Amino acid sequence: MLESIILFAVAGIIAGIITGLTPGLHINTIAILALGIYRTNDIDPLLLSCFIIAMSTAHSFLDFIPSIFFGVPDPATALTVLPTHKMLFKGKGYEALALSVIGGLFGMVILIFFLATIAGLITPAYAKIKPMIPYLLILAIAFIILKGTKRRASFFIFIISGLLGTIALKSYMINSNYIMFPLFAGLFGMSNLLMSFGNISAIPKQKTDIKIRLKGTFKSSISGFAGGLVAGIIPGLGSSQSAMLIQYLGKMKGAKNFIIAVGTIGTIDIILSFLAIYLIGNARSGVAIAVDAIIGTMTKDTLQIFIGIAFLSAGLAAVLTLDIGKAATGIIEKIDYKKTSIAIMLLLTVMTIIFTGVYGLILMTASTSLGIYTQLIGVRRSILMGCLILPTIVFFLGV
């Protein structure tokens, strides 16, 4: 049985590499396909669940590569596009990738130390926090806007992005499995590519022989762990929303610290979404919903197997991410940035049409316009996460 579990885990890691490197191909899509296969074939539910968990964990590491080197964001990595691109144009793209990997690995180590404590606190904490979620989010957003210099503009963009997200999430004209792709491709991908298009003609040589100073790394991982804990347990909050909140509430300074924290959040969010099934009976993500439907009642022994698979996958994915990232630096140094930007924008447009049709294209156009406007007036782009935070507030208020 152990050999079969490892075999399915390795297959999941390979799938996670593919989803992580392919814009628009989300792990939820593969998880749904796996659920369909389970319902029509005689497959051991434990093995298929191990496949999904390994895929999700590997994806949380690999999805930084397209965000850093090509500016194509996944919802979990959207907020890192600007700081990682700045590092890329300074020849430090590989260092940015290494920082995200360090964040993910540190998060796993912290989780193993505090797993028993977390397991004991989550259930009572969840029951108390759940009714207060919308009010806590309102307070957090109010704090973020009031702390900024362009308060009216920030509030306006938050509302507009929130309305855009609400309309998108409520739309029946776009497949819900892909709704985030045109939204985030426009807000953080296309807008960033268009704004930097005329300024840079070539990517500078990337440094792959790097030294990471551990000073401040652990603190950033702790902040990311706290954000991942929130994102992994509380319904309606994803890793990007948590990253936005800890950036302000945690007084996080510097692009490097932020990248580490986001790397931690992404991995912890995945693991805790599965842990939440066992502790509070709440499947917190698409992949967790699939595992919940496949495995049925999760026992303590099953959970221990899942955690072991997650740690195995994280270790292998970290090594593979660095190796693939090093290969990516060699490719990106040899290509013309403007031509590459055009190719990526065409790719995003074609994939948007394929996945979401003409309505998705309209959504991406509107999102791109808002993303460009936000940069032009000098408002921090993290406020664009209102596209998910405002719908979350509205949902929990029962409006």
Secondary structure, 3 states (H helix, E strand, C coil): CHHHHHHHHHHHHHHHHHHHHCCCCCHHHHHHHHHHHHHHCCCCHHHHHHHHHHHHHHHHHHCHHHHHHHCCCCCCCHHHHHHHHHHHCCCCHHHHHHHHHHHHHHHHHHHHHHHHHHHHHHHHHHHHHHHHHHHHHHHHHHHHHHHCCCHHHHHHHHHHHHHHHHHHHHCCCCCCCCCHHHHHHHHHHHHHHHHHCCCCCECCCCCCCCCCCCCCHHHHHHHHHHHHHHHHHCCCCCHHHHHHHHHHHCCCCCHHHHHHHHHHHHHHHHHHHHHHHHHHCCCCCHHHHHHHHHHCCCCHHHHHHHHHHHHHHHHHHHHHHHHHHHHHHHHHCCCEHHHHHHHHHHHHHHHHHHHHHHHHHHHHHHHHHHHHHHHHCCCCHHHHHHHHHHHHHHHHCCC
